[in-house]
Amino acid sequence: MSDQLFKVTIDNITVEVAPGTSILQAARQIGGEVAPPAMCFYSKLKGSGGKCRTCLVEVSKGSEKDPRPMPKLVASCRTTVMDGMEVKNITSQRVIEARAGVVEFLLLNHPLDCPICDQAGECHLQDLGYEHGKAGTRYEFQRRTFHKVDLGDKIQLHMTRCILCYRCVFTADQLTDSREHGVLDRGDHAQIATFIEKNLDNEFIGNVIDVCPVGALTDKTFRFKNRVWFTKPVDAHRDCPTCCGEVQLWMRGDEVFRVTARKDEWGEITESSKGSTGWICNTCRFDKKHISDWTIEGPTKISRHSVISQGHYVNTVKPAETIERVMDGRKPRLFMDIHKVSEVNKPAIELSLINGPATSDTFNANKND
């Protein structure tokens, strides 16, 4: 019986999966729009899922033995498949309407920070709101707000943006020796917090930034320095004694602006070449910001539907320079170096290495101007 596979049909596409597989995981084997969105489920974290309700689906047929439909929509991340089960995701009007309601609920207290949020361009809530949200909101009351909190010297918490997916709590609980933060209070007062600020100093605690689906947990070494669609992600590795050392560098020119773990098409951290989950340590994430620290493997494959894919060219041929050919071998004369003449930027500054966000003091060479 252990070799038996269950047949499940999702949006009229049939796939065979092993017993115990969730509907969401079965849908991900099909891929594309058939896979429901998930804001709290994370396959690498035990116990995750069942919090955000964005993965609701309609089970129109329970199984081959019991073909009765399930009366209510179910969370696909917590519901296992049965042999002969039939599921509707994007083909169900009930699911589409329910998902729009869930998105509206998630956005009740969420601020419109996209223009200034470092997560913009790779935010799952941003994608969810665009694909399933409504044009307006019916919420007329004052939104819940929190002060920004530093969780250690490298991580900042914007609790106002948090959707309480619990991913960071599970990450700290399962990946580190001791969990020092969690969900405090209940109801609309619930929040991610620590008993003592600035105390998240575990060697692997930086991974809470990678698992956060919104901009609630941000990298203080990258804040306000660049937009992700202006950077080029490349795969790289180093011989690290603490972690797998396989990362994704976000570069602009020769500057390394930030370092993250490698992620798959579902936004989850991939498996490393050593067979374990590709979590990375704080040293690789925060301290190794020189290109000489890494061995570059090549550009990361980016979905063409992502805003990060703009300007991300792979396997292209650089056109030959024709100016010298036209000028009989003479090189063009540089009449003016705009950077020296304008005196706007400090010539020796590297944005990726400055301590904190880029401010006017970073760009103005003469403070008296």
N, C-alpha and C positions, 0 to 999 in steps of 0.2 A: 504494500500500500504506500510505502514511502516514495516509490517512483511514479505514483499516479499524479497526473496533472489535471487541474480543473480548467474547464473551458468557461470563459466569461466574455460576454459581448458588451462593449462600451461604445455608445454612439454608432451602432451597427457594424462595429469592427470587432472581430473575435480574436482572442489571444489565449494561449495556454500558459498557466502559471502554476507554481507549486502551492500546495495547501498552506494556509496561514498567511498568504500574501494579502495585503490590504488592497482595496479598490484603487486607491491613489497610486500605489506602486504598480499595479497592473496597468493603469492608464498611462503611466510614465513609460512603460515598455512600448506602448503604441506611439506615444509622443505627440507633439504638436498641440493643437487646441483641445484635443481629447483629454489631456491631462488637466485636472482641476487646479486652480491656483492654491497655494498653501503659504500662509504667513507664519504659522507657529510650528508646523511639523518639520522635523529635521531628522533624516534617516540615520545620521551619525550620533544622535542623542537619544538615549533610552528614556521613554516616558513622555517624549514630546508629542504634540498634537492634541486636538480636541479643544483648543482654546479660542481660535479666531473664527471658526465656522465658515470660512471662505471656500472650503472644499466640499460643501454640501452637494450631494447628487441625488437623483431619483432612481430607486431600484424598482423597475417595472415588473421584474420577475425574480423571485427569491432564489429559486434553484430548480433543477430538473424534477426533484422529488416533491417539492412544495412550490408550485409556480405562482403562488399568491404574491402580489406586489406589497412592498412595505408602505404602510399608510403615510409615513412622514419622510421628509428628506433626511438623509443620514450623512454623517461626517465620513467622507471616503478615507481619511487617514486612519480612522479607528475601526472601520468595518471591514472584516475579512471576506474574501470572495467565497462563493459556493459553486459547485459544479452546475453549469447551465444558467448561471445568474445573468440577467440582462440589466444594464445600467444606462441611464440617460444623463448626459452632462450638458453640452451645448445644444442638444436637440430637445431639451425640456424647457418649456416656457416657465414652469414653476421654479426651476433652478435659476434661470436668468433673473427672474423677479426677486427671488430670495437673495441672490448674490448682490444685486443692486442695493437691497436693504441692509445687508451686512456691511457693504462698503460705506454706505451713508452713516451707519452706526460707528464704524471705525474712525470716520472723519469728523465726528461730533466735536471732539476737543482738539483735534490735530490742527496745528497752526499752518498758515500758508507761508511756509519757510522755504519753499523750493528755490526761490531766487538766491538765497544765501546759504542754503543747506549743503554741506559737503557730500551728502548722499545723493543729491540730484544727479540724474543720469543713470544711476544703478539702483534706484529705490524700488523695492517691490510694491510698496503702497502707491507710489506714483504710477506704476504700470497698471495696478489693479484699479485705481481711480479712473485712469484713462479708458480702460477696456470695459469696465463694468459700472462705473459711477454715473451719477446724474449731473446735469448741467448746473443745478442750483441746490441749495440746502434749505431745509425747513426749520432748522434749529435757530431759535431766537434768543436763547439765554446766554449768559456770560460763560465763556469757556473756562475750563480748568487750566490753571497755569502754575508753573513751578519755577524756582530759581535754578540756574545752572550750577552743577556740582562737579567738582574735580574728584574723580575716583582714582587717586594716585597721580603721579606726575605726568603720565602719558595719555590718560583717558578722561574725557569729559562727558558727563551725563546731562542730556537735555530731556528731562522727564516729561516735558510738555509734548514732545513728539512720540513718546512711548505708547505702544498699543498693548502692552502686557502680554507678549507672546511667550514669556518665560524662557526663551532660548538662552539668554545670557546666564540665567540662574542654573539651568541644566548643565551648561558648559562649565561653569565654575565648580559645580558640584561633582561632575564626573571627570573633569580633566585636571583639576588642581587638588592639592593635598587638603586644603581647607577652604570652605566657601565663606566669604566675609560679606556677602550682600544677598539680598533676597527681596521678596514682596512684603511690604509692611502695610498695615491697615487693611480695610475692606471696602467693597463697593466702589463708589466714585472717589473715595479717598485713597484707594490702593495705589502704591507707587513702588518702583524699584529704588532701593536705598541701602545704605550701610549704617551701622551704629556709629562708626567713627569715619569721618571723611578722610580721603587721601590715604587709604590703607590697602588698596588692591595692588599688591606688589609681587604676586606670584609670578614665576617665570613664564607661565603659559596663559596668564590672564588676558593678554592682548587679543586672544581669539574671540572674546566676547564682541569685539568690533566687527569681525567677519560674519558672525552668525546673526547679528542684528539686522532685521529686514528693513528698518527705517533709519533715520538719522539721529536716533536717541543716544547711541554710544559712538563717539567720534574720536579719531586719532588726533591728539593735540599737536603732533609734529607735522601734520598735513593741513590743519585747519586754515581756510582762507588763502591758500597758496596757489591753487590752480583748480581748474575744472577737469573732471575725468575725461571729457571728450576732447580736451586739448592735449592729453597725454597719450602715450602709446604703451600698452601693456605688452611685456615680453616675459617669456618663461626663463627662469634662471635657477641656479643651484650653487651651493657651497658646501664644504665639508664641515658640518656643524655637529659638535658632540652632544648637543642637547635635544635637537629635533631632527626631522628628516632633511631640512635644509633646502627643500624644493619650494620655490616661491614664485610670485608674479611681481615683477617690477613695473611700476608706473612711471615712465620716463618722458621727459621733454628735452629733446636734444641729448646731451650727455649727462643731464642731471637726473638723479633718482629721487622723485618726489615722495613716494611712499612704497612700502612693501606689504603685500598681503599674501595670504595663502591662495593656492590655485582653486578655482571653483568650476563646477560643471554647469550644464545648461539650466539647472534648477536652482542655481545660486548656492549650492552646497559644496563644502570642501571636498576635493577629490581624494582618491586613494594615492598614496605615494608609491614610488617604484619599489619600496621595501615591503609593500603589502599592508601597511598600517594607514590609518587616516592621516592626511597631510597637515596636521596641526603644526604651527610654527611657534618658536619661542620668541620672547620679547627682544632678545639680542638681535635676531634676524630681522624682526619687524621694525624696531625703533632705532637701532644703532648702526646698522650696515647700510648707509646711504651713499656709498661711493660705488661707482661702476666697477672699480678694481676689486671690490670685495666679492664679486660674483662671476660665475661662468655663464655667459649668455647662451641660451639654447636656440632662441628664435622668437618671432612674434607669436603672441597668443591668438588662437582662433576665436574670433568674435562673431557672434550672430549678426547678420546684416540688418536685422530688425532693431538692434541696439544703437542708441545715439553714439556710443563709443566707437562704433565701426566707421564713423565718418573720418575721412583722412587716414584710415588704417589700411594701407595697401600692402598686399602680399604678392610675391612673385612678379613684381613689376620691374621693368628695365629702365634705368635712368637714361634719358636722351643724351647724346653726345653734345659737348660744348662746341658751338659753331662760331663764337666771336673771334677766337684766335685764327680760325681758318679764313674768315672774311678779312681779317686785318693782316694777312700775310705772316702769321706766326707771332705777331706782337700782342702782348697781353693788354687788356683794357686798363686805362688810367683811372684811379680812384680820385675824383676831384674833392669829395667831401665825405668824412665819416660822420654820419648823422648822430651817433651816440656821443662823440667827442664834442660836436658843435652844440647839441641841445643841452648837455650837462644835466639831463633829467635823472638818469640812473647812475648809481654808484658803480663804477666799472668792475670792481672786484667782488660784487655781491653775488651769491648763489642762493636763490630763493629756497631751494630744497634743504639748505643747511642752516638757515636763520632760526633763531630760537623763538618760536611762537609765530603768530600770523603775520603776513606781510602788511605793513602799515605805511603811512606817508613818510615816516622817517627812513624806511627802507629804500624808497624810490627817489626822494629829494636829496640831491647832492649838497645843496645849499639850504640850510634851514631858515635862512633869513629871507628867502624869496617869498 
